[in-house]
Amino acid sequence: MEKMMLLAPNFSEYKNREVVDEILDCFRKRDDLYFVNWQGDETYNRFSPSYLGEPEAVIDATVNAIGKGVALIDMRKHKGQHPRMGATDIIPVTPYKGCTMEEAQKVAHEIGRIAAERFDLPIYMFGSCASAPHREKLSEVRKGEFEGLAEKIKDPLWKPDYGPAEMHPTAGATLLTAMDFMVPLDVLLNSTDLDIAKDIARQIRYSSGGYRDVMAIAAKHEDTGLVEVSMDLNDFRKTSVFKVLESVKALAGKYGVTVRSCSMGLVPMEVVCSIARDYLNLTYLNGEDFTVDHIFESHMIK
Protein backbone atom coordinates (compact mmCIF):
# COMPACT_ATOMS: atom_id res chain seq x y z
CA MET A 1 0.00 0.00 0.00
CA GLU A 2 1.48 3.34 -1.08
CA LYS A 3 -0.83 5.50 1.01
CA MET A 4 -2.11 4.28 4.36
CA MET A 5 -4.61 5.87 6.71
CA LEU A 6 -5.19 4.71 10.29
CA LEU A 7 -8.77 4.86 11.56
CA ALA A 8 -10.17 4.09 15.00
CA PRO A 9 -13.92 4.84 15.07
CA ASN A 10 -15.76 4.67 18.40
CA PHE A 11 -19.06 2.81 18.53
CA SER A 12 -21.54 3.14 21.38
CA GLU A 13 -21.79 -0.56 22.20
CA TYR A 14 -19.79 -3.20 24.05
CA LYS A 15 -22.16 -5.37 26.08
CA ASN A 16 -23.95 -6.85 23.06
CA ARG A 17 -21.15 -8.90 21.50
CA GLU A 18 -23.25 -9.94 18.51
CA VAL A 19 -23.53 -6.29 17.50
CA VAL A 20 -19.83 -5.75 18.16
CA ASP A 21 -18.88 -8.73 15.99
CA GLU A 22 -21.13 -7.66 13.12
CA ILE A 23 -19.57 -4.21 13.05
CA LEU A 24 -16.05 -5.64 13.35
CA ASP A 25 -16.71 -7.83 10.31
CA CYS A 26 -16.87 -4.63 8.23
CA PHE A 27 -13.09 -4.43 8.73
CA ARG A 28 -11.64 -7.84 9.54
CA LYS A 29 -13.27 -9.62 6.59
CA ARG A 30 -11.75 -7.30 3.98
CA ASP A 31 -8.59 -8.14 2.03
CA ASP A 32 -7.84 -4.50 1.26
CA LEU A 33 -7.50 -3.49 4.93
CA TYR A 34 -5.07 -4.43 7.67
CA PHE A 35 -7.16 -5.02 10.80
CA VAL A 36 -4.91 -4.17 13.76
CA ASN A 37 -7.08 -4.87 16.82
CA TRP A 38 -10.09 -3.70 18.77
CA GLN A 39 -10.69 -2.67 22.37
CA GLY A 40 -13.76 -1.95 24.44
CA ASP A 41 -14.95 -1.15 27.93
CA GLU A 42 -18.03 -2.31 29.78
CA THR A 43 -18.14 0.75 32.05
CA TYR A 44 -18.22 3.03 29.02
CA ASN A 45 -20.29 0.55 26.94
CA ARG A 46 -18.15 1.51 23.96
CA PHE A 47 -15.66 -0.14 21.62
CA SER A 48 -13.17 0.91 18.96
CA PRO A 49 -11.48 -1.05 16.17
CA SER A 50 -8.18 0.07 14.61
CA TYR A 51 -7.41 -0.60 10.95
CA LEU A 52 -5.13 0.57 8.15
CA GLY A 53 -5.75 0.94 4.47
CA GLU A 54 -5.61 3.13 1.40
CA PRO A 55 -8.09 6.02 1.20
CA GLU A 56 -10.73 4.32 -0.98
CA ALA A 57 -10.75 1.18 1.15
CA VAL A 58 -11.02 2.93 4.52
CA ILE A 59 -13.76 5.21 3.20
CA ASP A 60 -15.85 2.29 1.95
CA ALA A 61 -15.34 0.13 5.04
CA THR A 62 -16.01 2.97 7.47
CA VAL A 63 -19.19 4.06 5.72
CA ASN A 64 -20.43 0.46 5.78
CA ALA A 65 -19.67 0.24 9.51
CA ILE A 66 -21.54 3.48 10.16
CA GLY A 67 -24.50 1.89 8.41
CA LYS A 68 -24.26 -1.13 10.70
CA GLY A 69 -24.23 1.18 13.67
CA VAL A 70 -27.34 2.94 12.43
CA ALA A 71 -29.11 -0.39 11.92
CA LEU A 72 -28.02 -2.18 15.10
CA ILE A 73 -27.50 0.40 17.87
CA ASP A 74 -30.43 2.20 19.46
CA MET A 75 -29.08 5.17 21.39
CA ARG A 76 -32.37 5.57 23.25
CA LYS A 77 -31.38 2.44 25.19
CA HIS A 78 -27.66 3.14 25.52
CA LYS A 79 -26.17 3.57 28.99
CA GLY A 80 -22.49 4.20 29.72
CA GLN A 81 -20.15 6.55 31.55
CA HIS A 82 -18.52 8.02 28.44
CA PRO A 83 -19.91 11.12 26.68
CA ARG A 84 -21.53 10.14 23.36
CA MET A 85 -23.70 11.67 20.70
CA GLY A 86 -24.31 8.81 18.34
CA ALA A 87 -24.22 5.11 17.55
CA THR A 88 -20.98 5.73 15.67
CA ASP A 89 -19.77 8.48 17.94
CA ILE A 90 -16.43 9.86 16.75
CA ILE A 91 -14.13 8.87 13.89
CA PRO A 92 -10.53 10.13 13.90
CA VAL A 93 -8.57 9.75 10.65
CA THR A 94 -4.76 9.67 11.01
CA PRO A 95 -2.25 9.88 8.15
CA TYR A 96 0.05 6.91 8.67
CA LYS A 97 2.18 6.29 5.60
CA GLY A 98 2.74 8.23 2.37
CA CYS A 99 -0.04 10.74 2.99
CA THR A 100 -0.50 14.16 4.51
CA MET A 101 -2.83 15.64 7.12
CA GLU A 102 -4.62 17.45 4.28
CA GLU A 103 -5.33 14.10 2.63
CA ALA A 104 -6.60 12.71 5.92
CA GLN A 105 -8.94 15.70 6.19
CA LYS A 106 -10.29 14.96 2.72
CA VAL A 107 -10.93 11.34 3.72
CA ALA A 108 -12.77 12.45 6.87
CA HIS A 109 -14.97 14.81 4.86
CA GLU A 110 -15.69 12.16 2.25
CA ILE A 111 -16.75 9.64 4.89
CA GLY A 112 -19.04 12.26 6.41
CA ARG A 113 -20.55 13.29 3.09
CA ILE A 114 -21.31 9.74 1.94
CA ALA A 115 -22.64 8.56 5.32
CA ALA A 116 -24.93 11.58 5.60
CA GLU A 117 -26.43 10.95 2.17
CA ARG A 118 -26.71 7.19 2.52
CA PHE A 119 -28.12 6.97 6.04
CA ASP A 120 -29.87 10.34 6.49
CA LEU A 121 -27.46 10.96 9.35
CA PRO A 122 -26.27 14.36 10.66
CA ILE A 123 -22.48 14.69 10.55
CA TYR A 124 -20.31 17.16 12.45
CA MET A 125 -16.68 17.92 11.59
CA PHE A 126 -14.48 18.99 14.52
CA GLY A 127 -10.83 19.60 15.34
CA SER A 128 -8.70 20.17 12.25
CA CYS A 129 -11.80 19.68 10.06
CA ALA A 130 -14.00 22.19 11.92
CA SER A 131 -16.00 24.59 9.76
CA ALA A 132 -16.09 27.26 12.49
CA PRO A 133 -14.02 28.08 15.61
CA HIS A 134 -16.80 27.02 18.01
CA ARG A 135 -16.70 23.52 16.47
CA GLU A 136 -13.02 22.84 17.08
CA LYS A 137 -13.31 21.34 20.58
CA LEU A 138 -14.88 17.89 20.74
CA SER A 139 -16.35 18.71 24.15
CA GLU A 140 -18.29 21.64 22.71
CA VAL A 141 -19.59 19.73 19.70
CA ARG A 142 -20.67 16.78 21.84
CA LYS A 143 -22.06 18.91 24.68
CA GLY A 144 -25.59 17.82 25.56
CA GLU A 145 -24.86 14.36 24.15
CA PHE A 146 -27.53 12.23 22.48
CA GLU A 147 -30.24 13.28 24.91
CA GLY A 148 -29.76 16.98 24.17
CA LEU A 149 -29.20 16.71 20.43
CA ALA A 150 -32.83 17.13 19.34
CA GLU A 151 -32.89 20.69 20.69
CA LYS A 152 -29.26 21.58 20.00
CA ILE A 153 -29.49 20.74 16.32
CA LYS A 154 -32.29 23.31 15.85
CA ASP A 155 -29.83 26.11 16.65
CA PRO A 156 -28.34 27.51 13.40
CA LEU A 157 -24.95 27.55 15.15
CA TRP A 158 -25.15 23.78 15.35
CA LYS A 159 -26.46 22.93 11.91
CA PRO A 160 -24.63 19.75 10.81
CA ASP A 161 -21.83 19.99 8.25
CA TYR A 162 -23.48 17.18 6.28
CA GLY A 163 -26.90 15.59 6.42
CA PRO A 164 -30.26 16.71 7.77
CA ALA A 165 -30.68 19.43 10.39
CA GLU A 166 -32.43 16.97 12.68
CA MET A 167 -31.07 14.10 14.71
CA HIS A 168 -31.41 10.52 13.60
CA PRO A 169 -34.02 9.09 16.00
CA THR A 170 -31.94 6.09 17.07
CA ALA A 171 -28.40 6.79 15.82
CA GLY A 172 -28.05 10.45 16.84
CA ALA A 173 -25.15 12.06 15.00
CA THR A 174 -21.57 11.18 14.05
CA LEU A 175 -18.45 13.34 14.52
CA LEU A 176 -15.33 13.21 12.34
CA THR A 177 -11.88 14.75 12.32
CA ALA A 178 -8.33 14.25 11.06
CA MET A 179 -5.58 14.20 13.65
CA ASP A 180 -2.13 12.94 14.54
CA PHE A 181 -1.72 9.70 16.50
CA MET A 182 -3.85 9.92 19.65
CA VAL A 183 -2.63 8.25 22.85
CA PRO A 184 -5.42 6.85 25.07
CA LEU A 185 -4.29 6.90 28.70
CA ASP A 186 -6.37 5.70 31.67
CA VAL A 187 -5.12 6.27 35.22
CA LEU A 188 -6.77 4.11 37.89
CA LEU A 189 -6.79 5.64 41.36
CA ASN A 190 -6.80 3.94 44.75
CA SER A 191 -10.10 5.64 45.54
CA THR A 192 -13.82 5.10 45.16
CA ASP A 193 -14.58 8.84 45.27
CA LEU A 194 -15.76 9.89 41.82
CA ASP A 195 -15.64 13.57 42.77
CA ILE A 196 -11.86 13.33 43.21
CA ALA A 197 -11.43 11.86 39.72
CA LYS A 198 -13.76 14.49 38.27
CA ASP A 199 -11.74 17.32 39.84
CA ILE A 200 -8.48 15.88 38.50
CA ALA A 201 -9.97 15.45 35.02
CA ARG A 202 -11.23 19.04 35.12
CA GLN A 203 -7.79 20.40 35.97
CA ILE A 204 -6.01 18.26 33.36
CA ARG A 205 -8.20 18.75 30.27
CA TYR A 206 -7.77 21.64 27.89
CA SER A 207 -11.45 22.60 27.73
CA SER A 208 -11.36 23.71 31.38
CA GLY A 209 -7.88 25.25 31.43
CA GLY A 210 -5.54 22.26 31.51
CA TYR A 211 -3.08 20.89 28.97
CA ARG A 212 -3.54 22.07 25.39
CA ASP A 213 -3.67 18.63 23.82
CA VAL A 214 -5.52 16.62 26.47
CA MET A 215 -9.14 15.52 26.78
CA ALA A 216 -10.13 13.95 30.11
CA ILE A 217 -13.17 12.52 31.88
CA ALA A 218 -13.73 10.61 35.11
CA ALA A 219 -15.43 7.26 35.52
CA LYS A 220 -16.13 4.62 38.17
CA HIS A 221 -15.52 0.94 37.44
CA GLU A 222 -18.68 -1.09 37.97
CA ASP A 223 -16.86 -4.20 39.23
CA THR A 224 -14.40 -2.70 41.76
CA GLY A 225 -15.93 0.71 42.48
CA LEU A 226 -12.52 2.31 41.88
CA VAL A 227 -12.39 5.54 39.89
CA GLU A 228 -10.18 6.51 36.99
CA VAL A 229 -9.15 9.53 34.99
CA SER A 230 -9.52 8.60 31.33
CA MET A 231 -7.60 10.76 28.87
CA ASP A 232 -6.77 11.17 25.21
CA LEU A 233 -3.49 12.91 24.38
CA ASN A 234 -3.90 14.44 20.94
CA ASP A 235 -0.24 15.42 20.46
CA PHE A 236 2.14 13.38 22.62
CA ARG A 237 5.15 15.22 21.18
CA LYS A 238 3.97 18.53 22.63
CA THR A 239 2.32 17.19 25.78
CA SER A 240 4.10 14.04 26.94
CA VAL A 241 2.63 11.04 28.75
CA PHE A 242 5.20 11.68 31.49
CA LYS A 243 4.05 15.27 32.07
CA VAL A 244 0.37 14.35 32.17
CA LEU A 245 0.82 11.33 34.44
CA GLU A 246 3.00 13.23 36.90
CA SER A 247 0.35 15.96 37.04
CA VAL A 248 -2.38 13.40 37.78
CA LYS A 249 -0.22 11.90 40.54
CA ALA A 250 0.40 15.33 42.08
CA LEU A 251 -3.28 16.28 41.98
CA ALA A 252 -4.32 12.93 43.45
CA GLY A 253 -1.70 13.32 46.17
CA LYS A 254 -3.43 16.48 47.41
CA TYR A 255 -6.36 14.24 48.30
CA GLY A 256 -4.11 11.61 49.88
CA VAL A 257 -4.79 9.30 46.93
CA THR A 258 -2.24 7.23 45.00
CA VAL A 259 -2.24 5.81 41.48
CA ARG A 260 -2.96 2.08 41.35
CA SER A 261 -2.19 1.45 37.67
CA CYS A 262 -2.14 2.95 34.18
CA SER A 263 -3.31 1.54 30.89
CA MET A 264 -2.82 2.72 27.33
CA GLY A 265 -4.48 1.88 24.05
CA LEU A 266 -2.64 1.10 20.84
CA VAL A 267 0.44 3.36 20.57
CA PRO A 268 3.48 3.64 18.29
CA MET A 269 6.93 2.73 19.59
CA GLU A 270 7.82 6.43 19.60
CA VAL A 271 5.47 6.88 22.56
CA VAL A 272 7.12 4.07 24.52
CA CYS A 273 10.55 5.56 23.76
CA SER A 274 9.44 8.97 24.98
CA ILE A 275 8.19 7.46 28.27
CA ALA A 276 11.51 5.64 28.73
CA ARG A 277 13.47 8.83 28.04
CA ASP A 278 11.41 10.87 30.50
CA TYR A 279 11.22 8.41 33.40
CA LEU A 280 14.72 6.92 33.13
CA ASN A 281 16.51 10.00 31.77
CA LEU A 282 17.50 7.49 29.11
CA THR A 283 20.05 8.03 26.35
CA TYR A 284 21.76 5.67 23.94
CA LEU A 285 25.27 4.48 24.84
CA ASN A 286 26.95 7.20 22.78
CA GLY A 287 24.82 9.92 24.36
CA GLU A 288 22.30 10.27 21.53
CA ASP A 289 18.61 10.72 22.33
CA PHE A 290 16.99 7.32 22.74
CA THR A 291 14.71 6.68 19.72
CA VAL A 292 12.90 3.87 17.95
CA ASP A 293 16.11 3.14 16.02
CA HIS A 294 17.69 2.02 19.29
CA ILE A 295 15.14 -0.77 19.78
CA PHE A 296 16.46 -4.02 18.31
CA GLU A 297 13.14 -5.26 16.88
CA SER A 298 12.61 -2.07 14.90
CA HIS A 299 15.44 -3.11 12.57
CA MET A 300 13.86 -6.53 12.03
CA ILE A 301 10.50 -5.21 10.84
CA LYS A 302 11.58 -2.46 8.43
Disulfide bonds with the S-S distance in Angstrom:
none
